[in-house]
Amino acid sequence: MDYASYILYIPLLPLASFLLISLLGGKRLGKVGGIIATLSVAISAGLSIYTFSKYFGSDGLVDGTYQAIKPIHYTWLKFSEGLSIDMGVLLDPVSVMMLVVVTGVSLMVHLFSIGYMQGDERYSTYFSYLSLFTFSMLGLVLSTNIFQIYMFWELVGVSSFLLIGYYFTKLSAVAASKKAFIVTRFADLGFLIGIMILGFGAGSLDFGTIIAKLSGNQTAEAIAMSGTTFLGVSALTWGLTLVFMGGAGKSAMFPLHIWLPDAMEGPTPVSALIHAATMVVAGVYLVARMFPVFANVPVALDIVTWVGVVSAVFAAIIACTQTDIKRVLAYSTMSQIGYMMFALGVSGTGEAGTGFTGSLFHLFTHAFFKSLLFLGAGAVIHYVHSNEMSDMGGLRKYMPITHATFLLACLAIAGVPPLAGFFSKEEILLAAWNSNPIIYFIALATSGLTAFYMFRLYFSIFHHKDYTPSGHGHHGEGGFTMMLPLLILGALTIGAGFLPFSEYISADGVPRDMELHLAFSIAPVLTALAGILLATSFYKNQNEKPAKVAAMFGNLYGWAYRKFFIDEIYLFVTKRILFNILGNAAAKTDRQVVDGGVNAIASATGFIANRIRGLQSGHVQEYAIWFLGGALSLTVLIIYLLY
Amino acid sequence: MSEIPLSHILFVSTALFFIGMYGMFTRRNMITMLMSIELMLNSVNINFIAFNKYLFPGNLDGLFFTIFIITIAAAEAAVAIAIIINLYRNHKSIDVEEADALKH
């Protein structure tokens, strides 16, 4: 099949399912809604896999380089010669890989949700939202134009908002959805300004043209943009940093991460899809998409690196102290995305592009094992009816499949060979080592922490103490549709690492051999094992050690438990400073100047009206006299004054 | 017999107009007011005829205007009398000072 003949069905089928379900009315459809949505995503996933094999199998490689194919391209809004908002489909190694990740994980989540959401009142609505999200994410991935990506970016934000606030009767869910929307929207403001700067500088909004014009130092556009400075920083750096701000907001990078933990108020499969595997990696995808331009600007790349590193460590420390299992996973996601970010930051181009490959490889493998972890957590929550670790423990006998797959995913995220996470993490650590040993050691320590908190989670759920079924064990582990995704994702967690990823994706599109040095792997694997052993001794059985160690760390533990007060700082800045100073000033202006002006006009009108109402006496003859007076004065005016 | 000069006729029509206006402002009886209005209209008619005859003897424009005005005046009188009759039915009076319900 030709790409143009079918590629549009991949994003449009979920859209059709969204429209169908929401127009037919959610409640009337009942279970059919779930089937429609799942089928449409299944077809999309099939087509994506077909595209993947076709692109990497035959079409993509031309003269030893993977080319970008635009099967569909339509100029939508034209502002000037060159500057236009286009709608199109862009197929290159990164977007084809993302297609498979998004549709694959989405299909798994749809399947899982059929069982998980059973009996929910707004079952079909839930699936229509999922479809909307899948459509937006696919549109984002396939965008040819930076403005097109921005539109889908916002659509993704909306569907995330809808899904986080799905349980809208819960106040905390409503607050979380608002928080997610406002924080990411604030970041998107930066993104929009960045788009404008880059679009103005490059004279185009098309990705290919922007990259061609701004990635070298020779082109007139790149020289002009580097020459123009604002506050001592060049326009190019400003543009890229602001674009990265949008990406950091969506990807929950420090300090814009505060929405992600709260977003766990949504249904758990949603967390698996949106807040683990797809939407939150949009920032990584965006930086990867613009990578040749970033690589040209060391300052912007350094910002990406350090934001990534800080997020990775910061989130890992917090994850060690949380007791809500979904929040542990949320911080773990943030930490892993930090990895992907700094891998991009330390990457060079061409031969030195290990970080680029590693970052996207980690994105690929992380999508599978993290959605597996979330779906596993979903199954556990479904069984226990609680998110708290203290309500769990000893579940391994009751949920054997969940237990096995969860363990697999924990090993993968910890980086134990030969599971998927091991390979991708190795690439990232290798890139860090080649670039800056400080980053390497921070990353190594973080991977130890990762192993520790993941196994803390694992032992707390499945070992630790005996589980006492407390009345509501009315159902087993979950039906076939809930277990099948776990098994498929488990298989992918084992298998995905063996994909020769660097032959598919590299910074310049040239296939390369995987860089893997066995000697180099020793330190990370040992660190991971140390983390796992430590967690085993702390949490396998109930004992005093965790409490003692927590006491030893003293304040640090408390701070980490309270998430380093970032939320409080935001509250302080917004409530105390912004609301008090700017907000009060704005409120005063509104009340006194705007409202005051309108009131003044109204009262002046009323005052004058009161004064002259006597004129309207109801006596016809008085009116006639006024009329006569007017006519006479006009006559006098015309005869004596104008002539 | 010498011809009457234009100024004499204009004098008559002006006098007629201001008599009508005086009546309009001072009479309380609505029918008298209506009659005053007719006086004013007729003063205008005289003006039209006079100017037509003295300034443009070959044209008939002034005559036609006069005929129109007479027609309109007839219609106006019919409407005004209808209003006055209705007012009388409601108020038992055609005193214009008492018909002051339409006010602030």
Chai-1 contact restraints between the chains, C-beta under 6 A:
chainA,res_idxA,chainB,res_idxB,connection_type,confidence,min_distance_angstrom,max_distance_angstrom,comment,restraint_id
A,R613,B,H104,contact,1.0,0.0,6.0,A-B,restraint_1
A,Q616,B,K103,contact,1.0,0.0,6.0,A-B,restraint_2
A,Q616,B,H104,contact,1.0,0.0,6.0,A-B,restraint_3
A,S617,B,K103,contact,1.0,0.0,6.0,A-B,restraint_4
A,G618,B,D100,contact,1.0,0.0,6.0,A-B,restraint_5
A,G618,B,L102,contact,1.0,0.0,6.0,A-B,restraint_6
A,G618,B,K103,contact,1.0,0.0,6.0,A-B,restraint_7
A,H619,B,D100,contact,1.0,0.0,6.0,A-B,restraint_8
A,V620,B,V96,contact,1.0,0.0,6.0,A-B,restraint_9
A,Q621,B,F25,contact,1.0,0.0,6.0,A-B,restraint_10
